[in-house]
Amino acid sequence: MKKDLIPKKKSPLGKNISHKKTGSSKTVAAVPKRSYKANRYFILSFFLFAFILYGNTIFNKYAVDDNLVTNNEVVKQGFKAIPQIFSTRYFSQQSNVGSSSSSDYRPIVKTLFAIEYQLWGEKPGRSHAVNILIYWALSVFLFFILKRLLHNYNILFPFLITLLFMAHPVHTEVVASLKNRDELLAFICGLGSLWFMLEFAEHRKVRYVLLAVLVFFIGYLSKSSILPFLFLIPLALHFFTCLPGKKIVLIFLAIFAVILIAQLGPRLFLPQLPRTNFFIENPLYFEKSLWIRLGTGFISLLFYLKMLLYPYPLLYYYGYNMIPVSNLANIWALVSLLVYAGLFVFALRKFREKHLLSFAILWYLIAIAMYSNVVFPVVGIVGERFVFNASLGFCLAVVYLLFKIFRTNPQSLTIEMDARLKILAVLLLLLIPYTVLSVSRNRDWRNLFDLYSNDIKSLNNSAKANIDYGGYLMGTVYQDPNFLSTGSANQFKYQVIVSHFRRALDVYPDNYLTTNDLGTVYLFIGKNYDSAVYFLQKAIALDPTLQPAWVNLGMAYREQKQYQKAIDCYEHILKVNPNQVKAVFALANVYNDMGEFDRAVQMNEEMMKLYPGLEMPYVNIGNYHMLRQDTVTAVAYWEKAASINPSFELCIQLNTLYLMKGDNDRAAYYYRLGEEIAKQSRR
């Protein structure tokens, strides 16, 4: 058919538009008279599907990084925390080796969690239910935007795109993780901003632009992952509206101005605390070669395509060395370059036609570009949450190709039953396994232990994942009141901890923190003092300026009764930092072991004067007297320590001693106090 014979339809903006079989409509149509009953069915179906996919997350607890936004002391203040949330960064913390870490300004998501805590307290199941509702609302919003953009298409087309998007297992990290609610909020605000820009394109009223930039601003305060919408909104306006190019450019500039305000504004009242970057998170932080950045970047991009096509296994973290750092000569980097170049060339060739596949590809490329590692390295090198936005372009392209495979025009108002059944049958072959995989994956997010223990099977080459799992188990052992016992459970954990820390060092040998941690595991849990000394000396060799390894090495020498070497360690620390209280206490303990009781007591008494609110001097002196079999004096000092800051171990010691003396009332008091402390530590 000749082009001038293609039937034309009048747009709401008064311009004639043509429809091609391979193209999209040229404008956003005025909202037709809807079948509200049909819309209710669509909304209900999305609600049911969202809960089929993610309903089992309601039984989950907290997982990776949830303490940053949910289970922390700031959020637990409820409404009172909101001013503090808006005047501080997303998180800021100091490590035990002197490095600081600070993150973006994301007050919206923390405010929502503070409101939830005010309403119902610490109930992670309800917070997971809120995540599901947000995902449902996002899906409904997405469907109506697609329906509006594709108003000349059969309603089955946007409906199937939305279902495929909802079901894709790569979204499980975003929905099942409370911390990643920021991704949901950023995406839904990006869609909201697009909706109001479409309203502006239809009605040409400035208030819609103002509403769009306001919603975009809120989205940016949720997370900067909304940034691709700076380009995606103009892309959609170009493909689906009659807005002239100059107006689209002005809209781009308006959104860009909002980004500058949202990015630079908080710097006026927030301290500058740069985020500390670690090699195990992404080696490209320290790589200047563009050749290597490009190679690793294209391998990362190939990973995203693989996860969209075959989303298994799903893992909570990647990092070094799961994605190889390679130059552009790597075979997989070249394959990725060819694939992406082909997609880009096809999209450009079909751009002037405003072909729907061109739009889908460009949406995908724009959304994934900021996570490619080429310009800016990203934490973890790759991540499943990074493909959340880009997956929409993938789903759109899959459904479009599915229609074409069965020679069905998605713009047909009626689709023959035979073609409809074939399309639905093939799509079900995707939706059913996607749904099963999503539901199954949600169970892995029940808590940290389930997540770490499941994912580590596929993360042997991830230094950080091995550190995470080993560190988590180490924490559970230290929190066990009986961790010093030789029970089979702790001994099994000890072996697992050592194996994962050693694997992490195999992957990345120059990690001070892991080397020091492994030394402490050998020291405190394994009682393997020779191995402890070996790894602690290695940690000091990696960075002799950091104090933790010196402290631990002194303890190891003390256990070996090499007292002079222990004294040398602690005196080295005090020479660098005379106010290092732990070193003073450790040095006093060494002197007591050497029989210099008076000197040890004197050192602790000096600390009492300097730090009257510190319980450790009283604990130490009590220990010294107990070793001299002076129980009465020991108990007096321990009770003073317990009055300042009681610990479980101290309470159990006092409970035992009072039981031996026959003072059941005092014994019961310290038993109850110890139990309360143990309960708090388990929360």
C-alpha positions as CSV (number, residue, x, y, z in Angstrom):
1,M,0.0,0.0,0.0
2,K,1.3,3.4,-0.9
3,K,2.1,5.7,2.0
4,D,-0.5,8.3,1.0
5,L,-3.2,5.6,1.0
6,I,-2.7,4.6,4.6
7,P,-5.8,5.6,6.6
8,K,-5.2,8.6,8.7
9,K,-6.6,9.5,12.0
10,K,-7.1,12.9,13.6
11,S,-5.0,13.5,16.7
12,P,-6.3,15.4,19.7
13,L,-3.8,18.1,18.9
14,G,-5.4,18.6,15.5
15,K,-2.7,17.0,13.3
16,N,-3.1,14.1,10.9
17,I,-1.1,11.1,11.9
18,S,-0.3,7.9,10.0
19,H,-0.2,4.4,11.4
20,K,2.4,1.9,10.1
21,K,2.4,-1.8,11.0
22,T,5.9,-1.4,12.3
23,G,5.5,1.9,13.9
24,S,4.0,3.5,17.0
25,S,1.5,6.2,17.1
26,K,2.7,9.8,16.7
27,T,0.8,11.4,19.5
28,V,-0.9,10.8,22.8
29,A,-4.5,10.5,22.2
30,A,-7.1,12.2,24.4
31,V,-8.2,9.9,27.1
32,P,-11.1,7.9,25.5
33,K,-14.2,6.9,27.4
34,R,-13.0,4.0,29.5
35,S,-14.7,1.0,30.5
36,Y,-14.3,1.5,34.2
37,K,-15.4,-2.0,34.8
38,A,-12.6,-3.3,32.6
39,N,-10.1,-1.1,34.3
40,R,-11.2,-2.4,37.7
41,Y,-10.6,-5.9,36.4
42,F,-7.1,-5.0,35.2
43,I,-6.3,-3.3,38.6
44,L,-7.6,-6.3,40.5
45,S,-5.6,-8.8,38.3
46,F,-2.4,-6.8,39.0
47,F,-3.1,-6.8,42.7
48,L,-3.6,-10.6,42.7
49,F,-0.5,-11.2,40.6
50,A,1.6,-9.0,42.8
51,F,0.6,-11.0,45.9
52,I,1.1,-14.3,44.1
53,L,4.6,-13.2,43.2
54,Y,5.6,-11.6,46.5
55,G,3.0,-12.5,49.1
56,N,5.4,-14.9,50.8
57,T,7.8,-12.0,51.6
58,I,5.4,-11.0,54.4
59,F,7.0,-13.8,56.5
60,N,10.5,-12.4,55.9
61,K,12.6,-10.5,58.5
62,Y,15.4,-8.1,57.8
63,A,18.2,-8.8,55.3
64,V,21.1,-7.0,53.6
65,D,21.5,-3.4,54.6
66,D,18.0,-3.1,56.0
67,N,19.5,-1.6,59.1
68,L,20.4,1.5,57.1
69,V,16.7,2.4,56.6
70,T,14.5,0.3,58.8
71,N,16.0,-1.4,61.8
72,N,18.0,1.5,63.2
73,E,17.8,3.9,66.1
74,V,16.9,7.0,64.0
75,V,13.9,5.4,62.3
76,K,12.7,4.0,65.6
77,Q,12.0,7.5,66.8
78,G,9.0,7.6,64.5
79,F,7.6,11.0,63.6
80,K,10.2,12.7,65.8
81,A,12.9,11.4,63.5
82,I,11.7,13.1,60.3
83,P,13.5,16.5,60.9
84,Q,16.7,14.6,61.6
85,I,16.2,12.4,58.5
86,F,15.8,15.5,56.3
87,S,18.9,17.1,57.8
88,T,21.3,14.1,57.5
89,R,22.6,11.8,54.9
90,Y,21.2,8.4,54.1
91,F,23.8,6.9,56.3
92,S,27.2,7.8,57.6
93,Q,29.4,5.5,59.6
94,Q,32.9,5.1,60.9
95,S,34.7,1.8,60.6
96,N,37.1,0.4,63.3
97,V,40.1,1.1,61.1
98,G,39.5,4.8,60.7
99,S,37.8,4.9,57.3
100,S,34.5,6.8,57.0
101,S,31.6,6.0,54.7
102,S,28.8,8.3,53.7
103,S,26.0,7.9,51.2
104,D,23.6,10.0,49.1
105,Y,20.8,12.2,50.5
106,R,17.7,10.0,50.4
107,P,15.3,11.2,53.0
108,I,12.0,10.0,51.4
109,V,12.4,6.3,51.9
110,K,13.7,6.7,55.5
111,T,10.7,9.0,56.3
112,L,8.3,6.3,55.1
113,F,9.9,3.7,57.4
114,A,9.8,6.2,60.3
115,I,6.1,6.6,59.7
116,E,5.6,2.9,59.6
117,Y,7.5,2.4,62.9
118,Q,5.3,5.1,64.4
119,L,2.2,3.3,63.3
120,W,3.0,-0.3,64.2
121,G,6.5,-0.6,65.6
122,E,9.1,-3.1,64.5
123,K,7.1,-5.4,62.3
124,P,9.1,-6.3,59.2
125,G,6.2,-8.3,57.7
126,R,4.1,-5.2,57.5
127,S,6.9,-3.3,55.8
128,H,7.3,-6.1,53.3
129,A,3.5,-5.8,52.7
130,V,4.0,-2.1,52.0
131,N,6.7,-3.0,49.4
132,I,4.2,-5.3,47.7
133,L,1.6,-2.6,47.6
134,I,4.1,-0.1,46.1
135,Y,5.0,-2.7,43.5
136,W,1.3,-3.2,42.7
137,A,0.7,0.5,42.4
138,L,3.8,0.8,40.2
139,S,2.5,-1.9,37.9
140,V,-1.0,-0.3,37.7
141,F,0.6,3.0,36.9
142,L,2.9,1.4,34.3
143,F,-0.1,-0.3,32.6
144,F,-2.1,2.9,32.3
145,I,1.0,4.8,30.9
146,L,1.6,2.1,28.4
147,K,-2.1,2.1,27.6
148,R,-1.9,5.8,27.0
149,L,1.3,5.7,24.9
150,L,0.0,2.8,22.9
151,H,-3.6,3.9,22.6
152,N,-3.9,2.7,19.0
153,Y,-2.8,-0.8,20.1
154,N,-4.9,-3.7,21.2
155,I,-5.4,-3.6,25.0
156,L,-3.8,-7.1,25.2
157,F,-0.5,-5.6,24.2
158,P,0.2,-3.2,27.2
159,F,-1.5,-5.8,29.5
160,L,1.0,-8.5,28.6
161,I,3.9,-6.1,28.8
162,T,2.9,-5.2,32.3
163,L,2.5,-8.9,33.3
164,L,5.9,-9.8,32.0
165,F,7.5,-6.9,33.7
166,M,5.8,-7.8,37.0
167,A,6.9,-11.4,36.8
168,H,10.5,-11.0,35.8
169,P,12.6,-12.6,38.6
170,V,15.3,-10.0,38.3
171,H,13.0,-7.7,40.3
172,T,13.1,-9.9,43.4
173,E,16.0,-8.0,44.9
174,V,14.1,-4.7,44.6
175,V,10.8,-6.0,46.0
176,A,11.9,-8.6,48.6
177,S,14.6,-6.3,50.1
178,L,13.3,-3.5,52.3
179,K,16.4,-1.4,51.7
180,N,15.7,-1.4,48.0
181,R,12.3,0.3,48.4
182,D,14.2,3.4,47.2
183,E,14.4,1.8,43.8
184,L,10.6,1.3,43.7
185,L,10.0,4.9,44.8
186,A,12.5,6.3,42.3
187,F,10.9,4.3,39.4
188,I,7.3,5.1,40.3
189,C,8.2,8.8,40.5
190,G,9.9,8.6,37.1
191,L,6.7,7.2,35.7
192,G,4.7,9.9,37.5
193,S,6.9,12.6,36.0
194,L,6.4,11.1,32.6
195,W,2.6,11.0,33.1
196,F,2.4,14.7,33.8
197,M,4.7,15.5,30.9
198,L,2.2,13.6,28.7
199,E,-0.6,15.7,30.2
200,F,1.4,18.8,29.2
201,A,1.8,17.4,25.7
202,E,-2.0,17.0,25.4
203,H,-3.3,20.1,27.2
204,R,-0.3,22.5,26.9
205,K,-0.7,23.8,30.4
206,V,2.4,24.7,32.4
207,R,1.1,23.4,35.7
208,Y,1.6,19.9,34.4
209,V,5.3,20.6,33.8
210,L,5.5,22.0,37.4
211,L,3.9,18.8,38.7
212,A,6.2,16.7,36.7
213,V,9.4,18.3,38.0
214,L,8.0,18.2,41.6
215,V,7.4,14.5,41.3
216,F,10.9,14.0,39.7
217,F,12.4,15.9,42.6
218,I,10.7,13.6,45.1
219,G,11.9,10.6,43.2
220,Y,15.5,12.0,43.2
221,L,15.2,12.4,47.0
222,S,14.3,8.7,47.1
223,K,17.3,7.6,45.0
224,S,19.4,9.0,42.2
225,S,18.5,5.9,40.1
226,I,15.7,8.1,38.7
227,L,18.4,9.8,36.6
228,P,17.8,7.9,33.3
229,F,14.3,9.5,33.2
230,L,16.2,12.7,32.3
231,F,16.5,11.2,28.9
232,L,13.6,8.6,28.9
233,I,11.0,11.3,29.3
234,P,12.1,13.3,26.2
235,L,12.5,10.0,24.4
236,A,8.8,9.1,25.1
237,L,7.7,12.6,24.2
238,H,9.4,12.4,20.9
239,F,8.0,9.0,20.0
240,F,4.5,9.4,21.2
241,T,3.6,13.1,21.1
242,C,3.5,16.0,18.6
243,L,5.5,18.3,20.9
244,P,8.0,20.2,18.8
245,G,11.7,19.6,19.4
246,K,12.3,22.9,21.1
247,K,9.7,22.2,23.8
248,I,11.2,18.8,24.4
249,V,14.6,20.4,24.9
250,L,13.1,22.9,27.3
251,I,11.5,20.0,29.3
252,F,14.9,18.3,29.3
253,L,16.5,21.4,30.7
254,A,13.8,21.8,33.4
255,I,14.4,18.2,34.6
256,F,18.1,18.8,34.5
257,A,17.7,21.9,36.7
258,V,15.8,19.9,39.2
259,I,18.6,17.3,39.3
260,L,21.1,20.1,40.0
261,I,19.0,21.5,42.8
262,A,18.5,18.0,44.3
263,Q,22.2,17.1,44.0
264,L,23.8,20.4,45.1
265,G,21.1,21.7,47.5
266,P,21.9,19.2,50.4
267,R,25.6,20.2,50.2
268,L,24.6,23.6,51.7
269,F,23.7,22.0,55.0
270,L,25.3,18.5,55.0
271,P,29.0,17.8,55.9
272,Q,31.1,16.5,53.1
273,L,31.9,12.9,54.0
274,P,33.0,11.1,50.9
275,R,32.2,7.5,50.6
276,T,35.2,5.2,51.0
277,N,35.6,2.9,48.0
278,F,37.0,-0.6,48.4
279,F,38.8,-2.7,45.8
280,I,36.6,-5.7,46.6
281,E,33.5,-3.7,45.8
282,N,34.7,-2.6,42.4
283,P,38.4,-2.6,41.3
284,L,37.5,0.1,38.6
285,Y,37.5,2.7,41.4
286,F,41.3,2.5,41.2
287,E,41.6,1.8,37.4
288,K,42.4,4.7,35.1
289,S,42.7,2.9,31.8
290,L,39.8,3.5,29.5
291,W,40.7,0.3,27.7
292,I,40.0,-1.7,30.8
293,R,37.0,0.3,31.8
294,L,35.5,-0.4,28.3
295,G,36.3,-4.1,28.5
296,T,34.9,-4.6,32.0
297,G,31.9,-2.3,31.1
298,F,30.9,-4.4,28.1
299,I,31.3,-7.6,30.1
300,S,29.0,-6.0,32.7
301,L,26.5,-5.1,30.0
302,L,26.5,-8.7,28.7
303,F,25.7,-9.8,32.2
304,Y,22.6,-7.7,32.3
305,L,21.4,-9.2,29.0
306,K,22.0,-12.6,30.3
307,M,20.1,-11.9,33.5
308,L,17.1,-10.7,31.5
309,L,17.1,-13.7,29.2
310,Y,18.1,-16.3,31.8
311,P,17.6,-14.9,35.3
312,Y,19.5,-17.6,37.2
313,P,21.2,-17.8,39.6
314,L,19.9,-14.7,41.4
315,L,22.5,-13.4,43.9
316,Y,22.4,-10.6,46.5
317,Y,25.9,-9.3,45.6
318,Y,28.7,-9.8,43.1
319,G,31.8,-7.6,43.4
320,Y,35.4,-8.7,42.9
321,N,36.1,-11.2,41.3
322,M,32.7,-12.4,40.0
323,I,32.9,-10.1,36.9
324,P,36.4,-10.3,35.5
325,V,38.3,-7.0,35.1
326,S,39.4,-7.2,31.4
327,N,40.3,-5.0,28.5
328,L,38.3,-4.7,25.3
329,A,40.3,-7.6,23.7
330,N,38.4,-10.1,25.9
331,I,36.2,-12.4,23.8
332,W,33.1,-11.8,25.9
333,A,33.7,-8.0,25.8
334,L,33.9,-8.2,22.0
335,V,30.7,-10.3,21.8
336,S,29.0,-7.7,24.0
337,L,30.3,-4.9,21.9
338,L,28.9,-6.4,18.8
339,V,25.5,-7.2,20.3
340,Y,25.1,-3.7,21.8
341,A,26.4,-2.0,18.6
342,G,23.9,-4.0,16.6
343,L,21.0,-3.0,18.9
344,F,22.1,0.6,18.8
345,V,22.4,0.7,15.0
346,F,19.0,-0.9,14.6
347,A,17.4,1.6,17.0
348,L,19.0,4.5,15.1
349,R,17.9,3.2,11.7
350,K,14.3,2.9,12.9
351,F,14.4,6.1,15.0
352,R,12.9,8.4,12.3
353,E,10.1,5.9,11.8
354,K,9.4,6.0,15.5
355,H,9.4,2.3,15.4
356,L,8.3,0.7,18.7
357,L,11.4,-1.6,18.7
358,S,13.6,1.4,18.4
359,F,11.8,3.0,21.4
360,A,12.2,-0.3,23.4
361,I,15.9,-0.6,22.6
362,L,16.7,3.0,23.4
363,W,14.7,2.8,26.6
364,Y,16.8,-0.2,27.6
365,L,20.1,1.3,26.6
366,I,19.5,4.6,28.3
367,A,18.3,2.9,31.5
368,I,21.3,0.6,31.7
369,A,24.0,3.0,30.6
370,M,24.6,4.5,34.1
371,Y,25.4,1.0,35.4
372,S,27.8,0.0,32.7
373,N,31.0,0.9,34.7
374,V,32.4,2.8,31.7
375,V,32.0,6.4,33.0
376,F,31.4,5.7,36.7
377,P,32.1,2.5,38.6
378,V,29.2,1.0,40.5
379,V,29.2,-0.7,43.8
380,G,29.4,-4.5,43.3
381,I,30.4,-4.1,39.6
382,V,27.0,-5.4,38.6
383,G,23.7,-5.9,40.5
384,E,20.2,-7.2,39.7
385,R,18.6,-4.0,41.0
386,F,20.5,-2.0,38.4
387,V,18.4,-3.7,35.6
388,F,15.0,-2.9,37.1
389,N,14.2,0.1,35.0
390,A,15.9,-1.3,31.8
391,S,13.8,-4.4,32.0
392,L,10.8,-2.5,30.8
393,G,12.4,-2.0,27.4
394,F,13.2,-5.7,27.4
395,C,9.6,-6.7,28.2
396,L,8.2,-4.3,25.6
397,A,10.5,-5.8,22.9
398,V,9.7,-9.4,23.9
399,V,5.9,-8.9,23.7
400,Y,6.2,-7.0,20.4
401,L,8.4,-9.7,18.8
402,L,6.0,-12.3,20.1
403,F,3.1,-10.7,18.2
404,K,5.2,-10.5,15.1
405,I,6.3,-14.1,15.3
406,F,2.6,-15.1,15.1
407,R,2.0,-12.5,12.3
408,T,-0.4,-10.6,14.5
409,N,-0.6,-6.8,14.3
410,P,-0.6,-5.4,17.9
411,Q,-2.5,-2.4,16.6
412,S,-5.5,-4.5,15.6
413,L,-8.6,-3.8,17.7
414,T,-9.5,-7.5,17.3
415,I,-7.2,-10.4,17.4
416,E,-8.2,-13.8,16.1
417,M,-8.7,-16.4,18.7
418,D,-6.1,-18.7,17.2
419,A,-3.4,-16.0,17.3
420,R,-4.4,-14.9,20.7
421,L,-4.1,-18.4,22.1
422,K,-0.7,-18.9,20.6
423,I,0.6,-15.6,22.0
424,L,-0.8,-16.4,25.5
425,A,0.6,-19.9,25.4
426,V,4.1,-18.8,24.6
427,L,3.9,-16.0,27.2
428,L,2.7,-18.5,29.8
429,L,5.9,-20.5,29.1
430,L,7.7,-17.4,30.4
431,L,5.3,-16.3,33.1
432,I,5.0,-19.6,34.9
433,P,8.7,-20.3,35.4
434,Y,9.3,-16.6,36.2
435,T,6.6,-16.8,38.8
436,V,8.0,-20.0,40.4
437,L,11.5,-18.6,40.4
438,S,10.4,-15.3,42.0
439,V,8.4,-17.0,44.7
440,S,11.3,-19.4,45.4
441,R,13.8,-16.5,45.5
442,N,11.8,-14.6,48.0
443,R,12.3,-17.3,50.6
444,D,16.1,-16.7,50.3
445,W,15.5,-13.2,51.5
446,R,13.9,-14.3,54.8
447,N,16.9,-13.2,56.8
448,L,20.6,-12.7,56.5
449,F,21.6,-16.3,57.3
450,D,19.3,-17.8,54.6
451,L,20.4,-15.3,52.1
452,Y,24.1,-15.7,52.7
453,S,24.1,-19.4,53.1
454,N,22.1,-19.9,49.9
455,D,23.9,-17.5,47.7
456,I,27.5,-18.3,48.8
457,K,27.1,-21.6,46.8
458,S,27.4,-19.5,43.6
459,L,29.6,-16.8,45.0
460,N,32.9,-18.6,45.5
461,N,34.8,-16.0,43.6
462,S,33.2,-13.0,45.4
463,A,35.6,-11.7,48.0
464,K,33.0,-9.6,49.7
465,A,30.3,-12.4,49.8
466,N,32.7,-14.7,51.5
467,I,33.6,-11.9,54.0
468,D,29.9,-11.2,54.5
469,Y,29.1,-14.8,55.3
470,G,32.1,-15.4,57.5
471,G,31.6,-12.1,59.3
472,Y,27.9,-12.9,59.9
473,L,28.8,-16.3,61.4
474,M,31.6,-14.8,63.5
475,G,29.1,-12.3,64.9
476,T,26.7,-15.1,65.9
477,V,29.4,-16.9,67.7
478,Y,30.5,-13.8,69.6
479,Q,26.9,-13.1,70.6
480,D,26.5,-16.6,71.9
481,P,27.0,-16.4,75.7
482,N,28.7,-19.7,75.6
483,F,30.9,-19.0,72.6
484,L,34.1,-19.9,74.5
485,S,32.8,-23.5,74.9
486,T,34.0,-26.2,72.6
487,G,30.5,-27.2,71.6
488,S,30.0,-28.8,68.2
489,A,27.9,-26.0,66.9
490,N,30.4,-23.3,67.5
491,Q,33.3,-25.5,66.4
492,F,31.4,-26.2,63.1
493,K,30.9,-22.4,62.7
494,Y,34.6,-21.9,63.4
495,Q,35.5,-24.1,60.5
496,V,33.1,-22.5,58.2
497,I,34.2,-19.0,59.2
498,V,37.9,-19.8,58.6
499,S,37.1,-21.4,55.2
500,H,35.3,-18.4,53.9
501,F,37.8,-15.8,55.3
502,R,40.6,-17.8,53.7
503,R,38.7,-18.0,50.4
504,A,38.2,-14.3,50.5
505,L,42.0,-13.8,50.9
506,D,42.6,-16.3,48.1
507,V,40.5,-14.0,45.9
508,Y,42.0,-10.8,47.2
509,P,45.1,-11.3,49.5
510,D,45.7,-7.6,50.3
511,N,42.6,-7.0,52.4
512,Y,43.6,-5.7,55.8
513,L,40.2,-6.1,57.4
514,T,39.8,-9.7,56.4
515,T,43.3,-10.7,57.4
516,N,42.8,-9.1,60.8
517,D,39.4,-10.7,61.2
518,L,40.8,-14.1,60.4
519,G,43.6,-13.6,62.9
520,T,41.0,-12.8,65.6
521,V,38.9,-15.9,64.7
522,Y,42.0,-18.0,65.3
523,L,42.7,-16.1,68.5
524,F,39.4,-16.0,70.2
525,I,37.4,-18.9,68.8
526,G,39.9,-21.4,67.6
527,K,42.5,-20.8,70.3
528,N,45.1,-21.4,67.5
529,Y,47.6,-18.8,68.6
530,D,50.3,-19.6,66.1
531,S,47.9,-19.1,63.2
532,A,46.5,-16.0,64.9
533,V,50.0,-14.5,65.2
534,Y,50.8,-15.3,61.5
535,F,47.7,-13.6,60.1
536,L,47.9,-10.6,62.5
537,Q,51.5,-10.0,61.5
538,K,50.4,-10.2,57.8
539,A,47.7,-7.6,58.6
540,I,50.2,-5.3,60.2
541,A,52.5,-5.7,57.1
542,L,49.6,-4.6,54.9
543,D,49.1,-1.4,57.0
544,P,51.2,-0.8,60.1
545,T,49.4,2.4,60.8
546,L,46.1,0.8,61.8
547,Q,45.7,-0.3,65.4
548,P,43.3,-3.2,65.5
549,A,45.8,-5.8,64.4
550,W,48.4,-4.5,66.9
551,V,45.9,-4.9,69.7
552,N,45.0,-8.4,68.7
553,L,48.6,-9.4,68.1
554,G,49.4,-8.3,71.7
555,M,46.5,-10.5,72.9
556,A,47.9,-13.5,70.9
557,Y,51.4,-13.0,72.4
558,R,49.9,-12.8,75.9
559,E,48.1,-16.1,75.4
560,Q,51.5,-17.6,74.3
561,K,53.0,-16.0,77.5
562,Q,55.4,-14.0,75.3
563,Y,54.8,-11.0,77.6
564,Q,57.6,-8.7,76.3
565,K,56.3,-9.0,72.8
566,A,52.8,-8.2,74.0
567,I,54.1,-5.2,75.9
568,D,55.9,-4.0,72.7
569,C,52.7,-4.2,70.8
570,Y,50.7,-2.1,73.3
571,E,53.5,0.4,73.8
572,H,53.6,0.9,70.0
573,I,49.9,1.7,70.0
574,L,50.2,4.1,73.0
575,K,53.2,5.8,71.3
576,V,51.0,6.6,68.3
577,N,47.9,7.2,70.3
578,P,48.3,7.8,74.0
579,N,44.6,7.9,74.6
580,Q,43.9,4.4,73.3
581,V,42.1,3.1,76.3
582,K,41.9,-0.5,75.1
583,A,45.7,-0.6,74.8
584,V,46.0,0.6,78.4
585,F,43.7,-2.1,79.7
586,A,45.5,-4.8,77.7
587,L,48.9,-3.6,78.9
588,A,47.6,-3.6,82.5
589,N,46.4,-7.2,82.0
590,V,49.9,-8.2,80.8
591,Y,51.5,-6.7,83.8
592,N,49.1,-8.6,86.1
593,D,49.9,-11.8,84.3
594,M,53.6,-11.1,85.0
595,G,52.8,-10.7,88.7
596,E,52.9,-6.9,88.8
597,F,49.5,-6.7,90.6
598,D,49.9,-3.2,92.0
599,R,51.0,-1.7,88.7
600,A,48.1,-3.3,86.9
601,V,45.6,-1.9,89.5
602,Q,47.2,1.5,89.4
603,M,46.8,1.7,85.6
604,N,43.1,0.9,85.8
605,E,42.6,3.3,88.6
606,E,44.1,6.1,86.5
607,M,41.5,5.2,83.8
608,M,38.7,5.4,86.4
609,K,39.7,9.0,87.0
610,L,39.9,9.9,83.4
611,Y,36.8,8.0,82.3
612,P,34.4,7.7,85.3
613,G,31.6,6.4,83.1
614,L,33.6,3.4,81.9
615,E,33.0,0.0,83.5
616,M,36.1,-1.8,82.2
617,P,38.5,-0.7,84.9
618,Y,36.2,-2.1,87.6
619,V,35.9,-5.4,85.6
620,N,39.6,-5.7,85.3
621,I,40.4,-5.0,88.9
622,G,37.7,-7.5,89.9
623,N,39.4,-10.0,87.7
624,Y,42.7,-9.4,89.3
625,H,41.3,-9.9,92.8
626,M,39.4,-13.0,91.7
627,L,42.7,-14.5,90.5
628,R,44.1,-13.8,93.9
629,Q,41.0,-15.6,95.4
630,D,39.8,-12.4,97.0
631,T,36.1,-13.0,96.1
632,V,34.6,-10.3,98.3
633,T,36.7,-7.5,96.7
634,A,36.2,-9.0,93.2
635,V,32.4,-9.0,93.6
636,A,32.4,-5.4,94.9
637,Y,34.3,-4.2,91.8
638,W,32.1,-6.3,89.5
639,E,28.9,-4.9,91.0
640,K,30.2,-1.4,90.5
641,A,30.9,-2.3,86.8
642,A,27.4,-3.7,86.5
643,S,25.9,-0.6,87.8
644,I,27.6,1.4,85.1
645,N,27.2,-0.9,82.1
646,P,26.1,-4.5,82.8
647,S,27.0,-7.3,80.3
648,F,25.6,-10.8,80.1
649,E,28.9,-12.4,81.1
650,L,29.3,-10.1,84.1
651,C,25.7,-10.8,85.3
652,I,26.2,-14.5,85.0
653,Q,29.4,-14.4,87.0
654,L,27.7,-12.4,89.7
655,N,24.7,-14.8,89.6
656,T,27.0,-17.8,90.1
657,L,28.9,-16.3,92.9
658,Y,25.8,-15.2,94.8
659,L,24.3,-18.7,94.4
660,M,27.5,-20.2,95.9
661,K,27.2,-17.7,98.8
662,G,23.5,-18.7,99.3
663,D,22.2,-15.2,98.5
664,N,19.4,-16.2,96.2
665,D,17.8,-12.8,96.0
666,R,21.0,-11.2,94.6
667,A,21.6,-14.2,92.4
668,A,18.0,-14.0,91.0
669,Y,18.5,-10.2,90.3
670,Y,21.6,-10.7,88.2
671,Y,20.1,-13.7,86.4
672,R,17.0,-11.6,85.4
673,L,19.3,-8.7,84.3
674,G,21.5,-11.1,82.3
675,E,18.4,-12.6,80.6
676,E,17.2,-9.1,79.6
677,I,20.5,-8.2,78.1
678,A,20.6,-11.5,76.2
679,K,17.1,-10.8,74.8
680,Q,18.1,-7.3,73.7
681,S,21.2,-8.6,71.9
682,R,19.1,-11.2,70.0
683,R,16.7,-8.5,68.6
